[in-house]
Amino acid sequence: MAAALVILAIVVFLLLLFLISAIKVAREYERGIVFRLGRLLPEPKGPGLFLLIPIVDRMVKVDLRTITLNIPPQEVITKDNVPARVNAVAYFRIVEPKAAIVQIENFMVATSQIAQTTLRSVLGQHVLDELLSEREKINAILQGIIDEATSPWGIKVSIVEVKDVEIPGGMQRAMARQAEAERERRAKVINAEGEFQASERLKDAALVIEDHPIALQLRYLQTLLELGSSQATTIVFPAPIELIKPFLERGSS
């Protein structure tokens, strides 16, 4: 009787071990890729509770959430032969769990390597000004190339963003001088445009005075009012030459 109880206890224990090793749970964002005696089962397991055959089945869990991949800084030479140090970030997720496990040994390492080589290749085809001012265009090109390269692995690349662009100090000083020269050029153009508009207005005023001499007298009276309201101790009183001409002629006679 005692021997039978011992055997029963051993059987129950083994059964519990079997159930514990057979019962698996996958979260909502996880899928289980199952290999049965080395052969891939057609459908991934999960989410939820499912059973595996101990020893016979081997499962690999795959996370379906979006993964953030930091692309380490890359030394690149732009199309206009400017050395730069550029880093970026990529966002991708697994859309085909079976392909991510079967088609590539390590999808994280492979995606990182593809992103690094693509970053160097694409930036080498653009000049520095495009790299600094056309980030959205370059990001779209990077995203398209990396997504196409990783698509056979069941990976969907949604976003690629160039983060920082570091250029040598000498180039930064040259760009600062160029920007300052550009600001001075614009200031001179604006000043010249203002002078031109002012001369046009003066020309129009001269034409009005020529057609209407009384306008000159009105301007003269306005000038007197402006001089009278000033705090100066000395006032220069402008007078038309016609007013003092008789006195000059009398003095000369």
Secondary structure, DSSP 8 states (H G I E B T S, - for coil): -HHHHHHHHHHHHHHHHHHHHHEEEE-TTEEEEEEETTEE-SS-B-SEEEE--TTTEEEEEEE-S-EEEEEEEEEEE-TTS-EEEEEEEEEEEES-HHHHHHT-S-HHHHHHHHHHHHHHHHHTTS-HHHHHH-HHHHHHHHHHHHHHHHGGGTEEEEEEEEEEEE--HHHHHHHHHHHHHHHHHHHHHHHHHHHHHHHHHHHHHHHHHHH-THHHHHHHHHHHHHHHTS--S-------HHHHHHHHHHHH-
